[in-house]
């Protein structure tokens, strides 16, 4: 029997149009589901009263307005990542320093989502300042994979991915600086899209200054991902270069996909080994696309220490810029370590690192110039155990472990290209294994069209309702 939490965002929008349910009924149902026990650690703050007020307002509009004039996802529940300031709602940034912070303003992405008529149920869990690829903050419970509660939801959009995978919301907003949408998507068995640099506005003050970070959607289906991307790209940002935007990313999912040249790039730019089951998932994806008539060829991903080391300098500089004003003793060990590293190099050395990363990103794009899409493992291993990557006693070893785990995710942040993680593989233990597809800058339409074809050929929707293959501890 289908319940309200089983419905996708587009199915909910269609149900509203047919009068089969209402935003109030859906929001109440999902809030009750969260309240029954957020065992996946998805939410740091649940804004139930605000969500109910918004749902009642949306319901009044739906009763009186012409539905055709409303945003596509009007009245659909979602959630905001706890790195985004939200007026009147506790926003912790995953840090004990901000445990009780209630902003007096909204970040740009929050305004964009409100303009789209989406209803936020609260703030999803993040690691402190988003500076880890696992989500285990001091201010809330760890975010866990809905497919096995002993496994981490990864990070930094771990809470958002867990909320979607555990059927608490159909879609959730994430952000991605070094794989922070795609790694959690892989761990939680959902779709995670890192858009092209400049496509989704961050507002006049929301950019990181280096072009690494972007906001992006998490969802259970490719079409929900595309519809959410449509909603997130309604504003033009300030001071950024924007790729061409197609009329409808949702419609791109149904457009004919031409015969493409597709590269399967096994291996990891970080040099870390790829788990055999993860590699097998990428190979299955390649075989499936070949069976759909595409020209698929293999091209190993060689380690690139220059890119990896340069990117690490840029990332640590970002963490340092966000934390330098705070008492060091108040920060988690990994954040203290990253801040300390950021103080060890000069502005000139940072400039050199940026130049190296830009050059290596350009080299990667030229190496794959004859490919329309590149397939890689999203991360190098199945979902890790909660606490496995965290090493408070030796944060340098933790940073090395995180670099090994994320593997190739930094490539899309360095190039600015769009990349999507799809739950196309499943381990022998029933754990989700994400496979990443990357296309050229501004080609989200192509990426979503190919992804929709893969979703039809290798469906995963049934996995959300049937956890019989997952360990008993992982059944939410």
ABEGO torsion letter per residue (X at the ends): XBBAAABBAAAAAAAAAAGABBAAAAAAAAAAAAAAGBAAGABABBBAAAAAAAAAAAAAAAAABBAAABBAABGBBBBBBAABBBBGBBBAGGBAAAAABBBABBBAAAAAAAAAGBBBAEBBBBBBGGABABBBBAABBBBBBAABAABBAEOAAAAAAAAAAAGABABBBBBBAAGAAAAAAAAAGBBBBBBBBGABBAEAAABAGAGABBBBBBBABAAAAAAAAAAAAABBBBGBBBBBBBABAAAAAABBBBBBBBBBBBEBAAGBBBBAAAAAAAAAAAAAAAAAGBBBBBBBBBBBAAAAAAAAAAAAAAAAAAAAABBAAABBAAAAAAAAAAAABBAAAAAAAAAAAAAAAAAAAAAAAABABBBBBABABBBBBBGAABBAABAAAAAAAAAAAAEAAAAAAAAGBBBBBBBABBBAAGBBBBBBBBBBBGAAAAAAAAAAAAAAABBAAAAAABAAABBAAABX
